Amino acid sequence: MTPRTDTGGTRKLNRQMLGKLLVIAVMMFGFGYALVPIYKKICEITGINLLTPKDVTVEEIGNTQVDKTRTITIEFDATAQGPWRFRPTVSSMQVHPGEMAQVVYEVVNTQPRSIDAQAIPSYAPQQASAHFKKMECFCFKQQTLGPNQAKQMPVVFYIDPALPKDVRTITLSYTFFEIGGPGKKSS
């Protein structure tokens, strides 16, 4: 004699289990999708992992006096860590402390795919970094470059007049690197 199986009850239990598993899978996907904005908000609140915070706003400048008695030479440099050409349009310029200035960097995506990238600035001498105030900069956010796209990206800045008197030359250097790696699919 063979044991009798309850196929109706088993099917009902299987459907209930399938429903529960689908709900769990959808919840896991939603949680994973929500992690990115949650992570960014936590980093913003705690102040960690900020690549390039915005230095100042127009309202914070106030009535800055330009120091015409001093001239600072600003040298511009670029390093590309990825599949593109990246360079400043001028190699140097002279500015007076407190004077607004602008330089443009060019980037050309040499790939037939879209690329997300980020620029990180560095300054020499190191003590100049606290006195180099950027109003507008492509380094404040990630850049998306379309296939074979060329882009001109401005940096609007001024040098704080409190810069030590012995500093006569500042080098602003950007390293431009790909976010997400070369395996990322184009959209």
Disulfide bonds with the S-S distance in Angstrom:
Cys137-Cys139 2.40
